[in-house]
Amino acid sequence: MRKRSSNGGAQVFRITGARQGLADDVRGRQRKYVISMSIRTLSVILTAVLWDVQRPVAIVTLVLGALLPYVAVVFANAGRENAPSLPSTFVPAPTRPMIAPTAAGGVAEFGPEDRG
């Protein structure tokens, strides 16, 4: 956002409301996908280990292992975050006081010495 200041009309840009960089965004989504796939791998291994020991738990891990790839892909392809709203990053200009009216009722009279 731009802000006009009293330093000769120079523009000052605020970056507090800036979006995350594209490389950081992609890296974060890749990290979430890898974590999700690691949990899926662990659930498939637990399904194989627990199938003869705890069949209900093995079925839950099997369902988790089957549904997690879909959820991981949806989150990985969700895209970038929304742009910040403008009012939260806008800096209003300072208000200037009004010029007070003259004491003679607002009309100035010129005498012969003022006409020059």
ZADO-1210 file (C-alpha; in nm, 4 decimals, padded with zeros to 6 digits):
<atoms>
<atom x="00.0000" y="00.0000" z="00.0000" code="MET" pos="1"/>
<atom x="00.1173" y="00.3504" z="-00.0661" code="ARG" pos="2"/>
<atom x="00.1413" y="00.6177" z="00.1920" code="LYS" pos="3"/>
<atom x="00.2143" y="00.9788" z="00.1175" code="ARG" pos="4"/>
<atom x="00.4304" y="01.1386" z="00.3787" code="SER" pos="5"/>
<atom x="00.5600" y="01.4848" z="00.4467" code="SER" pos="6"/>
<atom x="00.9060" y="01.4071" z="00.3042" code="ASN" pos="7"/>
<atom x="00.8578" y="01.5757" z="-00.0322" code="GLY" pos="8"/>
<atom x="00.5876" y="01.3456" z="-00.1735" code="GLY" pos="9"/>
<atom x="00.8032" y="01.0318" z="-00.1688" code="ALA" pos="10"/>
<atom x="00.6082" y="00.7058" z="-00.1653" code="GLN" pos="11"/>
<atom x="00.6581" y="00.4639" z="00.1225" code="VAL" pos="12"/>
<atom x="00.5406" y="00.1053" z="00.0780" code="PHE" pos="13"/>
<atom x="00.4228" y="-00.1099" z="00.3662" code="ARG" pos="14"/>
<atom x="00.4956" y="-00.4817" z="00.3397" code="ILE" pos="15"/>
<atom x="00.3197" y="-00.6036" z="00.6531" code="THR" pos="16"/>
<atom x="00.0241" y="-00.7227" z="00.4479" code="GLY" pos="17"/>
<atom x="00.2304" y="-00.8806" z="00.1709" code="ALA" pos="18"/>
<atom x="00.1658" y="-01.2339" z="00.0582" code="ARG" pos="19"/>
<atom x="00.4069" y="-01.5164" z="00.1231" code="GLN" pos="20"/>
<atom x="00.6615" y="-01.5694" z="-00.1556" code="GLY" pos="21"/>
<atom x="00.5829" y="-01.8288" z="-00.4223" code="LEU" pos="22"/>
<atom x="00.8849" y="-02.0470" z="-00.3408" code="ALA" pos="23"/>
<atom x="00.7941" y="-02.0469" z="00.0301" code="ASP" pos="24"/>
<atom x="00.4328" y="-02.1312" z="-00.0517" code="ASP" pos="25"/>
<atom x="00.5303" y="-02.4265" z="-00.2739" code="VAL" pos="26"/>
<atom x="00.7804" y="-02.5497" z="-00.0150" code="ARG" pos="27"/>
<atom x="00.5135" y="-02.5395" z="00.2567" code="GLY" pos="28"/>
<atom x="00.2622" y="-02.7306" z="00.0444" code="ARG" pos="29"/>
<atom x="00.5267" y="-02.9919" z="-00.0432" code="GLN" pos="30"/>
<atom x="00.6104" y="-03.0312" z="00.3254" code="ARG" pos="31"/>
<atom x="00.2420" y="-03.0890" z="00.4120" code="LYS" pos="32"/>
<atom x="00.2115" y="-03.3446" z="00.1314" code="TYR" pos="33"/>
<atom x="00.5202" y="-03.5381" z="00.2431" code="VAL" pos="34"/>
<atom x="00.3983" y="-03.5445" z="00.6040" code="ILE" pos="35"/>
<atom x="00.0579" y="-03.6664" z="00.4896" code="SER" pos="36"/>
<atom x="00.2092" y="-03.9415" z="00.2754" code="MET" pos="37"/>
<atom x="00.4343" y="-04.0465" z="00.5626" code="SER" pos="38"/>
<atom x="00.1277" y="-04.0887" z="00.7836" code="ILE" pos="39"/>
<atom x="-00.0349" y="-04.2906" z="00.5049" code="ARG" pos="40"/>
<atom x="00.2677" y="-04.5174" z="00.4770" code="THR" pos="41"/>
<atom x="00.2673" y="-04.5698" z="00.8521" code="LEU" pos="42"/>
<atom x="-00.1045" y="-04.6550" z="00.8459" code="SER" pos="43"/>
<atom x="-00.0563" y="-04.9128" z="00.5671" code="VAL" pos="44"/>
<atom x="00.2292" y="-05.0756" z="00.7624" code="ILE" pos="45"/>
<atom x="00.0133" y="-05.0780" z="01.0771" code="LEU" pos="46"/>
<atom x="-00.2680" y="-05.2389" z="00.8777" code="THR" pos="47"/>
<atom x="-00.0377" y="-05.5237" z="00.7726" code="ALA" pos="48"/>
<atom x="00.1003" y="-05.5692" z="01.1248" code="VAL" pos="49"/>
<atom x="-00.2327" y="-05.5492" z="01.3091" code="LEU" pos="50"/>
<atom x="-00.4493" y="-05.7483" z="01.0666" code="TRP" pos="51"/>
<atom x="-00.4314" y="-06.0749" z="01.2674" code="ASP" pos="52"/>
<atom x="-00.3948" y="-05.9105" z="01.6105" code="VAL" pos="53"/>
<atom x="-00.6468" y="-05.6239" z="01.6236" code="GLN" pos="54"/>
<atom x="-00.8727" y="-05.6443" z="01.3199" code="ARG" pos="55"/>
<atom x="-01.0948" y="-05.3365" z="01.4057" code="PRO" pos="56"/>
<atom x="-00.7868" y="-05.1167" z="01.4493" code="VAL" pos="57"/>
<atom x="-00.6414" y="-05.2576" z="01.1283" code="ALA" pos="58"/>
<atom x="-00.9613" y="-05.1692" z="00.9399" code="ILE" pos="59"/>
<atom x="-00.9452" y="-04.8117" z="01.0715" code="VAL" pos="60"/>
<atom x="-00.5826" y="-04.7787" z="00.9587" code="THR" pos="61"/>
<atom x="-00.6768" y="-04.9301" z="00.6211" code="LEU" pos="62"/>
<atom x="-00.9519" y="-04.6708" z="00.5713" code="VAL" pos="63"/>
<atom x="-00.7102" y="-04.3963" z="00.6780" code="LEU" pos="64"/>
<atom x="-00.4518" y="-04.5228" z="00.4310" code="GLY" pos="65"/>
<atom x="-00.7116" y="-04.5286" z="00.1534" code="ALA" pos="66"/>
<atom x="-00.8563" y="-04.1812" z="00.2139" code="LEU" pos="67"/>
<atom x="-00.5414" y="-03.9886" z="00.3002" code="LEU" pos="68"/>
<atom x="-00.3992" y="-03.9641" z="-00.0556" code="PRO" pos="69"/>
<atom x="-00.7127" y="-03.7870" z="-00.1779" code="TYR" pos="70"/>
<atom x="-00.7059" y="-03.5406" z="00.1119" code="VAL" pos="71"/>
<atom x="-00.3324" y="-03.4794" z="00.0683" code="ALA" pos="72"/>
<atom x="-00.3680" y="-03.4023" z="-00.3024" code="VAL" pos="73"/>
<atom x="-00.6592" y="-03.1660" z="-00.2421" code="VAL" pos="74"/>
<atom x="-00.4609" y="-02.9736" z="00.0202" code="PHE" pos="75"/>
<atom x="-00.1450" y="-02.9716" z="-00.1931" code="ALA" pos="76"/>
<atom x="-00.3315" y="-02.8274" z="-00.4919" code="ASN" pos="77"/>
<atom x="-00.5341" y="-02.5783" z="-00.2900" code="ALA" pos="78"/>
<atom x="-00.3275" y="-02.2863" z="-00.4186" code="GLY" pos="79"/>
<atom x="-00.1967" y="-01.9757" z="-00.2537" code="ARG" pos="80"/>
<atom x="-00.3496" y="-01.8000" z="00.0417" code="GLU" pos="81"/>
<atom x="-00.5910" y="-01.5139" z="-00.0150" code="ASN" pos="82"/>
<atom x="-00.4584" y="-01.1644" z="-00.0607" code="ALA" pos="83"/>
<atom x="-00.4954" y="-00.9521" z="00.2500" code="PRO" pos="84"/>
<atom x="-00.7893" y="-00.7162" z="00.2543" code="SER" pos="85"/>
<atom x="-00.7122" y="-00.3554" z="00.1777" code="LEU" pos="86"/>
<atom x="-00.8641" y="-00.1856" z="00.4853" code="PRO" pos="87"/>
<atom x="-00.6406" y="-00.3794" z="00.7250" code="SER" pos="88"/>
<atom x="-00.3210" y="-00.2558" z="00.5561" code="THR" pos="89"/>
<atom x="-00.4339" y="00.0951" z="00.4598" code="PHE" pos="90"/>
<atom x="-00.2735" y="00.3853" z="00.6420" code="VAL" pos="91"/>
<atom x="-00.5019" y="00.6907" z="00.6348" code="PRO" pos="92"/>
<atom x="-00.3557" y="01.0311" z="00.5601" code="ALA" pos="93"/>
<atom x="-00.3378" y="01.2710" z="00.8547" code="PRO" pos="94"/>
<atom x="-00.6153" y="01.5300" z="00.8634" code="THR" pos="95"/>
<atom x="-00.5255" y="01.8937" z="00.8235" code="ARG" pos="96"/>
<atom x="-00.6984" y="02.1647" z="01.0261" code="PRO" pos="97"/>
<atom x="-00.9298" y="02.4040" z="00.8420" code="MET" pos="98"/>
<atom x="-00.8416" y="02.7710" z="00.7978" code="ILE" pos="99"/>
<atom x="-01.0386" y="02.9770" z="01.0449" code="ALA" pos="100"/>
<atom x="-01.2712" y="03.2475" z="00.9022" code="PRO" pos="101"/>
<atom x="-01.1752" y="03.6112" z="00.9395" code="THR" pos="102"/>
<atom x="-01.3058" y="03.8116" z="01.2356" code="ALA" pos="103"/>
<atom x="-01.4949" y="04.0670" z="01.0175" code="ALA" pos="104"/>
<atom x="-01.7689" y="03.8230" z="00.9178" code="GLY" pos="105"/>
<atom x="-01.5705" y="03.6396" z="00.6514" code="GLY" pos="106"/>
<atom x="-01.5455" y="03.9260" z="00.3987" code="VAL" pos="107"/>
<atom x="-01.2153" y="04.1074" z="00.3696" code="ALA" pos="108"/>
<atom x="-01.2246" y="04.4707" z="00.2652" code="GLU" pos="109"/>
<atom x="-00.9397" y="04.6289" z="00.0776" code="PHE" pos="110"/>
<atom x="-00.8432" y="04.9865" z="00.1482" code="GLY" pos="111"/>
<atom x="-00.6651" y="05.2173" z="-00.0933" code="PRO" pos="112"/>
<atom x="-00.3290" y="05.1249" z="00.0566" code="GLU" pos="113"/>
<atom x="-00.3899" y="04.7504" z="-00.0106" code="ASP" pos="114"/>
<atom x="-00.4668" y="04.7836" z="-00.3828" code="ARG" pos="115"/>
<atom x="-00.1118" y="04.8618" z="-00.4585" code="GLY" pos="116"/>
</atoms>
